[in-house]
Amino acid sequence: MSSFLPDTANPATLLSRRFRPESIPDLSGRVAIVTGGSAGIGYYDALALAKANARVIIVSANEEHGKHAEADLNKALQEANSAGTVEWHGVDFGKLAEVDVLARKLAQQEKRLDIIICNAGIGQAPHGLTNDGLERHFEVNNLAHHVFVLRLLPLMKKTAMIAPPATVRIVMQSSEMHRMAPSTTKFLSKEEINKDGDGVMLYGRTKLGLIFFARELVKRKLADLPSNRPVLVISVHPGAVDTDVQKAWSESYGVIGKVLEALTRAAGKSAPEGAEASLWAATSADISEENWKNFQGKYYSEPYGKPDQESKLAKDDSISANFWNLCVKLTKELLGEDLQ
């Protein structure tokens, strides 16, 4: 009788489709990177990939948390008799030059790279500027991933030539919160990006940016690949998830924020459940050599979901192009290089 009962009581999970980690195919010999992989959703992305025998690199800012996560994950892998491994690399995604150094290092030292999950990010926290002089949500959630992915993309293209077709993938951890991006969003200038604003809208704007980033990568960087050797780029919504990111509600909105934090934690998915959407996009064998074009550059609000359901703003090709061009401009300003 108990086998007919759901394995979770979380409302957000019960209302969405599932992709359980045991559905991940064997990833022996594969290499994956998870940004923000030392906590929350990213931690469970890394754990599931490594349990499927991948070598996983996790990237985060806090050395104590990162080293602790590395040790805990490898202990769990040993107990599970997995051949997978996890190693931590430190980087502050609010310092673009630091991101660039690490990305260059990984691109040089790694022989292959099969998966990147772009998970690192700031939640709906208050407005603030980084040391680079950029609004922190935008630099951490968007611009840093722009540089990180573009530096590693040549290695992924090389890997696509030797990996099983349609298995080399980049996943953007977007969100249904992209619908909270201001309707005035144009991504035209640093001044627009840096303008003070509400934490939810700033966060939502970056989740919109990740949908654009996926689409522009496909248009601008992947058209030269053979049709049977693609690099897939997919953006997903993890669902409302009970992680420490929810603390941002209280940071931004005080007493009301504490209420919102409590509600989202109570109704939200667990972190392992929240990882399912990105794991589906990164590994599902149901996305294959035969049908990958149906998924390329698309946004999904759940595993096995229906594409093309994002907001009207997210479908605007001109604003999508603006996003890419602004990232290129700011990268040149901060790094002195035209990276596009």
HELIX and SHEET records of a PDB file:
HELIX    1   1 SER A    2  PHE A    4  5                                   3    
HELIX    2   2 PRO A   11  LEU A   14  1                                   4    
HELIX    3   3 PRO A   21  SER A   23  5                                   3    
HELIX    4   4 GLY A   40  LYS A   51  1                                  12    
HELIX    5   5 GLU A   63  GLU A   79  1                                  17    
HELIX    6   6 LEU A   96  GLN A  109  1                                  14    
HELIX    7   7 ARG A  136  HIS A  137  1                                   2    
HELIX    8   8 PHE A  138  LEU A  143  3                                   6    
HELIX    9   9 ALA A  144  ALA A  160  1                                  17    
HELIX   10  10 GLU A  176  MET A  180  5                                   5    
HELIX   11  11 LYS A  190  ASN A  194  1                                   5    
HELIX   12  12 GLY A  199  LYS A  221  1                                  23    
HELIX   13  13 ASP A  244  GLN A  246  5                                   3    
HELIX   14  14 LYS A  247  ALA A  267  1                                  21    
HELIX   15  15 ALA A  271  GLY A  274  1                                   4    
HELIX   16  16 GLU A  276  THR A  283  1                                   8    
HELIX   17  17 TRP A  292  ASN A  294  5                                   3    
HELIX   18  18 LEU A  313  LYS A  315  5                                   3    
HELIX   19  19 ASP A  317  LEU A  335  1                                  19    
SHEET    1   A 7 THR A  85  GLY A  90  0                                        
SHEET    2   A 7 ARG A  55  SER A  60  1                                        
SHEET    3   A 7 VAL A  31  THR A  35  1                                        
SHEET    4   A 7 ILE A 115  CYS A 118  1                                        
SHEET    5   A 7 ARG A 169  GLN A 173  1                                        
SHEET    6   A 7 LEU A 232  VAL A 236  1                                        
SHEET    7   A 7 TYR A 299  TYR A 300  1                                        
END                                                                             
